[in-house]
């Protein structure tokens, strides 16, 4: 089955009644966990972005505490999983400040992680790649915010 384009879907949704839209959203939320998470964000958390950032940071903290530190192999797998989760939450928000805040927090947690990531090139590459990504994203913000985030970014270098 071929998927419809976004324009076709938009025009079809404009023709639906209010009750039909509710039923479509509920049906959509049954199929994939990400759809349900996105609807949860849009309905309950998009109004308070600061609380959303705090919730994501708490989840990241939990994930960092359960990392198996017996070998760097397990650490790398867990760090990649945490980063995937953060990027998923960033996609929900579409807010540049939220994106930078969460990535800065991830890099800070990674830098402070024990055992140190400096002895593992893959983990250092993940850290450096995210810092480079943050630098690019900071340039898109207002000058005052750029200054604040650049100060935070300076603390993340080894």
C-alpha positions in Angstrom: 0.0 0.0 0.0 1.3 3.4 -1.0 1.2 6.2 1.6 -0.5 9.4 0.9 1.5 12.7 0.9 1.3 15.1 3.7 -0.7 17.5 1.6 -3.3 14.8 0.7 -3.6 13.9 4.4 -4.0 17.5 5.4 -6.8 18.1 2.9 -8.6 15.0 4.0 -8.3 15.9 7.7 -9.8 19.3 6.9 -12.9 17.6 5.6 -13.3 15.4 8.7 -15.7 16.2 11.6 -14.5 16.9 15.1 -15.5 13.4 16.3 -13.8 11.7 13.4 -10.6 13.5 14.2 -10.8 12.3 17.8 -11.3 8.7 16.7 -8.4 8.9 14.2 -6.1 10.2 16.9 -7.1 7.5 19.3 -6.7 4.8 16.7 -3.3 6.2 15.7 -2.2 6.1 19.3 -2.9 2.4 19.6 -0.4 1.3 16.9 3.0 2.7 18.0 4.4 3.7 21.3 6.0 6.8 19.7 2.6 8.0 18.4 1.2 7.8 21.9 4.3 9.6 23.4 4.0 12.3 20.8 0.3 12.8 21.5 1.1 12.9 25.3 3.6 15.6 24.7 1.3 17.6 22.5 -1.7 17.4 24.8 -0.1 17.5 28.3 3.5 18.7 28.2 3.9 21.2 25.3 2.4 24.0 27.4 5.1 23.8 30.1 8.4 23.2 28.3 10.5 23.7 31.4 8.7 20.8 33.1 9.1 18.7 30.0 12.9 19.3 30.1 13.1 18.4 33.7 11.2 15.2 33.1 13.5 14.2 30.3 16.6 15.0 32.5 15.2 12.8 35.2 14.8 10.0 32.8 18.3 10.5 31.5 19.6 10.4 35.1 17.8 7.1 35.7 19.2 5.6 32.5 22.8 6.7 33.5 22.5 5.0 36.9 21.5 1.6 35.4 24.5 1.5 32.9 26.4 -1.7 33.2 30.0 -0.5 33.8 31.7 -3.9 33.6 33.0 -3.2 30.2 33.2 -0.3 27.7 31.1 -2.4 25.3 28.1 -2.2 27.5 28.7 1.4 28.3 28.8 2.3 24.6 25.6 0.5 24.0 23.8 2.2 26.9 25.1 5.7 26.0 23.9 5.3 22.4 20.5 4.2 23.7 20.3 7.2 26.0 21.2 9.5 23.1 18.6 7.9 20.8 16.0 8.5 23.6 17.0 12.1 24.0 16.8 12.7 20.2 13.4 11.2 20.1 12.2 13.6 22.8 13.8 16.5 20.9 11.9 15.6 17.8 8.6 15.8 19.8 9.4 19.3 21.0 10.9 21.0 17.9 12.1 23.8 20.2 15.8 24.7 19.6 16.3 25.8 23.3 15.0 22.4 24.5 17.2 20.6 22.0 20.3 22.5 23.2 19.4 22.1 26.9 19.0 18.3 26.6 22.1 17.8 24.5 24.2 19.9 26.9 22.8 17.9 29.8 23.7 14.7 28.0 27.3 15.8 27.4 27.7 17.0 31.0 26.5 13.6 32.2 28.8 11.8 29.8 31.8 14.0 30.8 31.2 13.3 34.6 30.5 9.6 34.0 32.7 7.1 35.9 34.7 5.3 34.6 36.0 8.2 32.5 35.2 8.2 28.8 38.6 9.7 28.0 40.1 6.2 27.7 37.6 5.1 25.1 37.8 6.6 21.6 34.2 5.7 20.6 32.7 7.4 23.7 34.9 10.5 23.2 33.8 10.6 19.5 30.1 10.6 20.6 30.9 13.4 23.1 32.8 15.4 20.6 30.2 14.9 17.8 27.4 16.1 20.1 29.4 19.2 21.2 30.0 20.0 17.5 26.2 19.6 16.9 25.4 21.9 19.8 27.8 24.6 18.5 26.0 24.6 15.1 22.6 24.8 16.8 23.6 27.6 19.1 24.4 29.9 16.1 20.7 29.8 15.2 19.5 31.3 18.5 19.2 34.9 19.8 22.5 36.6 20.8 21.8 36.6 24.5 20.9 32.9 24.5 24.0 32.2 22.4 26.2 33.8 25.0 24.6 31.8 27.9 24.9 28.5 26.0 28.4 29.1 24.9 29.4 29.6 28.6 27.9 26.3 29.4 29.5 24.7 26.4 33.0 25.8 27.6 32.6 23.6 30.7 32.2 20.5 28.7 35.6 20.3 27.2 38.2 17.9 28.6 
